[in-house]
Amino acid sequence: MKITLFIPCFVDMCYPHVGVSIVQILERLGHEIDYPEELACCGQPAFNSGYWNETRPIAERVLKRLKDAEVVVIASGSCGAMLKKFYPELFATTAHAGAANELAARCYEFSDFLVTRLGVTDLGAHFPHRVTFHDGCHGLRELGNKKQPRELLAKVRGLDLVEMSEAETCCGFGGMFSTKFPMISTAMGEVKCTSALETGAEYVVSNDASCNMHIQGLADRQRLSLRTIHLAEVLNSR
Amino acid sequence: MSAASQQFKHDAERLTHDLRHRLLIQTALKKYEVARDSKKSRYQDWQSARQTAAEIKWDAVNHLDTYLEEFASKLEARGAHVHWASTSEQARQIILGIVREKNARSIIKSKVMTGEEIHLNEALEKAGLTVVESDFGEYIVQLRREAPYHFVFPAMHLVRGEISELFEEKLGSKPTNDPEELMMIARGILRNKYITADIGITGANFAIAETGMISITENEGNARLTCALPKVHIALMGIEKVLPKLEDLALFMPMLATAGAGQALTGYNSLYAGPRQPGEPDGPDEFHLVLLDNQRTHLLADAEQRDALHCIRCGACLNVCPIFKNIGGHAYGTTYQGPIGSVITPHFRGLQDWKHLSGASSLCGACTEACPVKIDLHHHLLQSRRNAMARYPVWWERLAFKGFAFLVNHPVLAGLAPPLARVAQRFHPLIKRTPLDPARPWTRSRELPQVAKQTFKEFWRSRKR
């Protein structure tokens, strides 16, 4: 299958190994990867800030470039939700409504793509660590990806998954929210870190690098012994 | 920035640093979660129950005109007076009118959030009346002269010791740490108030169109005494509380209890259908019902967010909201706190002054998931942001996003971002966390991620070669 990869802006710049892991995993499974370099961002920061008119030019370009893609795999639950769920809303009652709905049907968040579309859970990964999984809100509630990452983690050799009590609680990132209301965002992050630490896990695994950025950023400042890692990197460990 | 927005930020700053407050609220809500889940598991299918409830409320809200008239006429047929108030001022005047006509001196109230909404106590006290709240939590916050902290649990921010100290100071009671003793202190005072009050004021949890009844749900029995003992009963309710049929309560009563307080059913559920009828042994001589609009029809006119009128005020969305759990109820500065308050307050009190509430959300969606009547809460917050920016755009923000869109759509320019960021990163330590730091809102409490030595694009290009 020819898979078109959508790499979010911050993954491209700060977390390239997430994208690299996805490429390597999918290629090992025998698929061909297409990466449209000219797509830098899905437009979510503007969209979530209420600037829908300013978002449309960005989204239109994404629609156009991905028009002929067989499937699109997105390396983030949050950007995945943007393409899959919010583009149709952004373009509802416009001439692009049809294209947005069509694209939505071909978009998959990475873990969902592996489990639901490819039917693969065992990637032969080996990651001998105690981990806890953080459900990114967009992946969890907009896309309904609760089981997929756990099914994948269950097949990783040596991995010990300990669920934290606040697994489904927001880490406090929320995009621009984290800088508009930093005090609330930080408090939420502290609750998350405390819950993760309680499990005694060495790693917090998430399928959203943006949540990891927030959790890690806070843990580093507070010198907590927490390390975050993206699901794709765990699945690519041998 | 509106005064409300400034106050919100100020209070949020203080409260998010108050670790005692955080622990208190989160511990209380953990207990709620356990109780709620155990009661939810008694439903054959909670999701179907939610769907059914949402459909009933959809029908009620989309045919509000017919159901309200049916409800009012049935109630009037039994001798009740039904008043229609468009604004909070009208509602206050209607109630003050009844009070004056009856020459009332003292009033006993059971929990009524619409009363908070229209600032009823202040108006009554200004008119020289004695007003006593009979719900235990409401009584406590009334003694403290503060607003309810949570529209279901008004005093959840206080521990027993604080309540004991309050009672000692205001009521002259002996200090105690025993919850039952604290309740008995309040009861000892309140029992007499029910008997001497001229008028009892209540809210209503539901109004039944089919039978012309209001339904009141409570755990303490105080609303029953408020309704039964005074000669005059005034009920104040929002127009959205109507349900088509009596049998709808079979779903809504347990649902309200489970979602709101983790109970299978609330302690007391009573139906009232007007004043004492001939031959009946008890009940008030007069029964007044005040139907409050106060911008609810404004919300009704918004097809996108109309389902916010489905709300049964259970408080489930607050109880799961990570924002509420960290800033508490008072910081909102609204009658209705938490996600539902952030959705409806801009409709009730003006978008310009209250638009910050939709911004103060990570849009995590826990509220929408918890809502028993399936209000699309977090998406409404998103739409609220869009509505606010369409009507009151922030010029520099709009310019910044226009610039952002331009950058994103021009790959050559976007390609400059990583090298520029690498340079900026080098010099950033010089200004990091100082007022000069453009990333200060982030860096004041968190570390920034580093730009990778090789970006994904660079990796991809190197592979292609």
HADDOCK unambig.tbl for C-alpha pairs under 7 A between the chains (distance, minus, plus):
assign (segid A and resid 12 and name CA) (segid B and resid 455 and name CA) 5.40 0.50 0.50
assign (segid A and resid 12 and name CA) (segid B and resid 456 and name CA) 4.66 0.50 0.50
assign (segid A and resid 12 and name CA) (segid B and resid 457 and name CA) 6.51 0.50 0.50
assign (segid A and resid 13 and name CA) (segid B and resid 418 and name CA) 6.33 0.50 0.50
assign (segid A and resid 13 and name CA) (segid B and resid 451 and name CA) 5.56 0.50 0.50
assign (segid A and resid 13 and name CA) (segid B and resid 452 and name CA) 6.02 0.50 0.50
assign (segid A and resid 13 and name CA) (segid B and resid 455 and name CA) 5.04 0.50 0.50
assign (segid A and resid 13 and name CA) (segid B and resid 456 and name CA) 6.80 0.50 0.50
assign (segid A and resid 14 and name CA) (segid B and resid 449 and name CA) 6.49 0.50 0.50
assign (segid A and resid 14 and name CA) (segid B and resid 450 and name CA) 5.92 0.50 0.50
assign (segid A and resid 14 and name CA) (segid B and resid 451 and name CA) 4.62 0.50 0.50
assign (segid A and resid 14 and name CA) (segid B and resid 452 and name CA) 5.04 0.50 0.50
assign (segid A and resid 15 and name CA) (segid B and resid 452 and name CA) 6.88 0.50 0.50
assign (segid A and resid 16 and name CA) (segid B and resid 455 and name CA) 5.45 0.50 0.50
assign (segid A and resid 16 and name CA) (segid B and resid 456 and name CA) 4.48 0.50 0.50
assign (segid A and resid 19 and name CA) (segid B and resid 456 and name CA) 6.54 0.50 0.50
assign (segid A and resid 37 and name CA) (segid B and resid 457 and name CA) 6.68 0.50 0.50
assign (segid A and resid 38 and name CA) (segid B and resid 411 and name CA) 5.42 0.50 0.50
assign (segid A and resid 40 and name CA) (segid B and resid 408 and name CA) 5.69 0.50 0.50
assign (segid A and resid 41 and name CA) (segid B and resid 408 and name CA) 6.34 0.50 0.50
assign (segid A and resid 46 and name CA) (segid B and resid 401 and name CA) 6.00 0.50 0.50
assign (segid A and resid 48 and name CA) (segid B and resid 382 and name CA) 6.49 0.50 0.50
assign (segid A and resid 49 and name CA) (segid B and resid 385 and name CA) 6.40 0.50 0.50
assign (segid A and resid 50 and name CA) (segid B and resid 382 and name CA) 6.98 0.50 0.50
assign (segid A and resid 50 and name CA) (segid B and resid 385 and name CA) 4.58 0.50 0.50
assign (segid A and resid 50 and name CA) (segid B and resid 386 and name CA) 3.75 0.50 0.50
assign (segid A and resid 50 and name CA) (segid B and resid 389 and name CA) 5.68 0.50 0.50
assign (segid A and resid 51 and name CA) (segid B and resid 386 and name CA) 6.22 0.50 0.50
assign (segid A and resid 51 and name CA) (segid B and resid 389 and name CA) 6.46 0.50 0.50
assign (segid A and resid 52 and name CA) (segid B and resid 386 and name CA) 6.67 0.50 0.50
assign (segid A and resid 54 and name CA) (segid B and resid 401 and name CA) 6.39 0.50 0.50
assign (segid A and resid 54 and name CA) (segid B and resid 402 and name CA) 5.76 0.50 0.50
assign (segid A and resid 54 and name CA) (segid B and resid 405 and name CA) 6.66 0.50 0.50
assign (segid A and resid 55 and name CA) (segid B and resid 405 and name CA) 6.89 0.50 0.50
assign (segid A and resid 58 and name CA) (segid B and resid 405 and name CA) 5.93 0.50 0.50
assign (segid A and resid 58 and name CA) (segid B and resid 408 and name CA) 6.91 0.50 0.50
assign (segid A and resid 58 and name CA) (segid B and resid 409 and name CA) 6.29 0.50 0.50
assign (segid A and resid 137 and name CA) (segid B and resid 364 and name CA) 5.13 0.50 0.50
assign (segid A and resid 138 and name CA) (segid B and resid 364 and name CA) 6.94 0.50 0.50
assign (segid A and resid 141 and name CA) (segid B and resid 365 and name CA) 6.51 0.50 0.50
assign (segid A and resid 170 and name CA) (segid B and resid 364 and name CA) 6.06 0.50 0.50
assign (segid A and resid 172 and name CA) (segid B and resid 362 and name CA) 6.43 0.50 0.50
assign (segid A and resid 173 and name CA) (segid B and resid 362 and name CA) 6.73 0.50 0.50
assign (segid A and resid 174 and name CA) (segid B and resid 362 and name CA) 4.08 0.50 0.50
assign (segid A and resid 174 and name CA) (segid B and resid 363 and name CA) 6.69 0.50 0.50
assign (segid A and resid 177 and name CA) (segid B and resid 359 and name CA) 6.78 0.50 0.50
assign (segid A and resid 177 and name CA) (segid B and resid 360 and name CA) 6.63 0.50 0.50
assign (segid A and resid 177 and name CA) (segid B and resid 361 and name CA) 6.65 0.50 0.50
assign (segid A and resid 177 and name CA) (segid B and resid 362 and name CA) 5.94 0.50 0.50
assign (segid A and resid 178 and name CA) (segid B and resid 442 and name CA) 6.99 0.50 0.50
assign (segid A and resid 179 and name CA) (segid B and resid 441 and name CA) 4.97 0.50 0.50
assign (segid A and resid 179 and name CA) (segid B and resid 442 and name CA) 5.62 0.50 0.50
assign (segid A and resid 181 and name CA) (segid B and resid 360 and name CA) 6.47 0.50 0.50
assign (segid A and resid 182 and name CA) (segid B and resid 441 and name CA) 5.98 0.50 0.50
assign (segid A and resid 182 and name CA) (segid B and resid 442 and name CA) 6.67 0.50 0.50
assign (segid A and resid 183 and name CA) (segid B and resid 13 and name CA) 5.73 0.50 0.50
assign (segid A and resid 183 and name CA) (segid B and resid 16 and name CA) 6.29 0.50 0.50
assign (segid A and resid 184 and name CA) (segid B and resid 12 and name CA) 6.89 0.50 0.50
assign (segid A and resid 184 and name CA) (segid B and resid 16 and name CA) 6.19 0.50 0.50
assign (segid A and resid 184 and name CA) (segid B and resid 323 and name CA) 6.68 0.50 0.50
assign (segid A and resid 184 and name CA) (segid B and resid 326 and name CA) 6.73 0.50 0.50
assign (segid A and resid 186 and name CA) (segid B and resid 445 and name CA) 6.86 0.50 0.50
assign (segid A and resid 187 and name CA) (segid B and resid 16 and name CA) 5.94 0.50 0.50
assign (segid A and resid 187 and name CA) (segid B and resid 326 and name CA) 6.53 0.50 0.50
assign (segid A and resid 188 and name CA) (segid B and resid 322 and name CA) 6.63 0.50 0.50
assign (segid A and resid 213 and name CA) (segid B and resid 449 and name CA) 6.59 0.50 0.50
assign (segid A and resid 217 and name CA) (segid B and resid 446 and name CA) 4.72 0.50 0.50
assign (segid A and resid 217 and name CA) (segid B and resid 447 and name CA) 4.30 0.50 0.50
assign (segid A and resid 217 and name CA) (segid B and resid 448 and name CA) 6.03 0.50 0.50
assign (segid A and resid 217 and name CA) (segid B and resid 449 and name CA) 6.94 0.50 0.50
assign (segid A and resid 218 and name CA) (segid B and resid 445 and name CA) 6.63 0.50 0.50
assign (segid A and resid 218 and name CA) (segid B and resid 446 and name CA) 4.53 0.50 0.50
assign (segid A and resid 218 and name CA) (segid B and resid 447 and name CA) 6.41 0.50 0.50
assign (segid A and resid 220 and name CA) (segid B and resid 447 and name CA) 6.44 0.50 0.50
assign (segid A and resid 221 and name CA) (segid B and resid 445 and name CA) 6.78 0.50 0.50
assign (segid A and resid 221 and name CA) (segid B and resid 446 and name CA) 5.48 0.50 0.50
assign (segid A and resid 221 and name CA) (segid B and resid 447 and name CA) 5.80 0.50 0.50
